[in-house]
Amino acid sequence: MTDHPLTDDVLDAVAEAREIDRGRLAETLTAVQHSFEREDGGYEYSNRHNFGWRDDRAYYLYGSEHLWERLSEDLGLDDDLTVTARDAHYREMVRSADDRGERDRVTEMLDADNEPLVLAWLDGEGPPPGMEG
């Protein structure tokens, strides 16, 4: 199993802004990461997730507005922790988009009811294994 791929800067900023324990947030982000992993080393595919891009650390996906609601239920997260984890994924996705010169486009997309999801990069090209479509 893999730890979450979010940067320390994002974790620190979100934990401070949301006044939540950084360790608890990191544990939650790792649980989110694990919830998508399969035993064969790929990721669980759903037609609710769309592949956006990847960099040397992570896959950046977007999905239905119910993604974080489902994760909250599946992982038994309280509302504050769910909102905080979603915010961390949002900020990480926007940070990466900014590196690519696509901050405005991605922010607009995420603000139009597309939910952010950042998963650890696995060896390979294109979408994460299991999410090829």
N, C-alpha and C positions, 0 to 999 in steps of 0.2 A: 504494500500500500504506500501511497505517495502523500507527502505533506502538501498543503496548499501552495500555490505559486505566487501569492501576492507579496509585494515588496514591503520591507520594514517601514519605509516612509509612509505608505498608505495605511498600514496597520496602526502606526503611532498616531497619525492624524485622525483617523476614524475613532479610535479608542478615546482619544482626548476630546474630540468634538462631541461624541455621544456619551461621554463620561461612563465608559464601560471598561472593565478590567481587560487589559491587553491579552493576558494569558487565556482568559475565557473566550475572547474573540478568536484568537489563534486556534484554539481547540474546536470551536464551531466551524471555522473555515476549513479545517482539516476534515471534519465530519462531512461537510458538504462535498469536498473532493472525493472522499471515500464512497459517498452515496452514488457516485456515477461510475465507479470503477467496476470492471468485470474481472473474473478470475483468470481470463486468458490474456490480461494485460491491456485490453482495450477499454472503451467506454460504452456505457449503456446508451443505445440509440433511442431517440424519440423524435417523432415528426414535429414536436413542439420546440426543438432546438435547431437553430440555423448556424452554420459555420460562418464566421466573419473573416478571421485571419489568424495567423500564428506568428510568434516571434521565437527567439531562442530560448524562451522560458515557459511560454504558455499558449494555450488556444483561447481565442476570444469568440464567444458564442453569444447569441441573443435568442430569446424565446418568448413564449406566451406570457401574458400578464399573470398567469396562475403559477408560474415556476416557483417563486419564493413562498407562496401560500402552501404549495405541495411540500416543499422542503421543510417548512415550519412544522407541518403535520407529521411528516415522515420521521423527522429528527427530534420531535418533541421540544421545539424551541419556543420560548416566550416571544411576545410581540417585539419587545425592545431588542432582543438578540437577533431576531429575524431582520428587522429594519437595519440594524447595524451591520450585519453580514452582507445584506444587499447593497448597502452604501459602500462597503469596502470593495465589492465586485464592480460596482458602478465607477468608483474612482480609479480603480486599477485599469478598467477598460478605457476610460477617458484618457488616462495617463499614457497608455500605449498608443491610442489613436492620435494623441498630440505628437508623440514621437514620429508618427507616420505622416503628419500634416493633415490629419482627417478629424481633428477634434470637433469642429462644428457639425460635420455630417453625422458623426457617431452620437454626439450629444442630442442632436435633433431626433435621431432614430430611437435612442433610449427614452427620450421624453415623450415619444409617441406610443407608449404602452408596450415597448419591447423591453424585456427584462435582461439584465446583464448576467453573464456566467463566464467565469475564467477558470479553466482547468489546466493542470500541469501538463507541459509538453512531453510527449512521448516520441521516441525515435520514429522518423518517417516524414513523408511529404504530405501536404494537403490536410484534409480534415482529420480529426482524431480517429484512430481505429475504432470501428463500430458505428461511426457517425457519417460514413461516406454517402449515405443516402439510399 
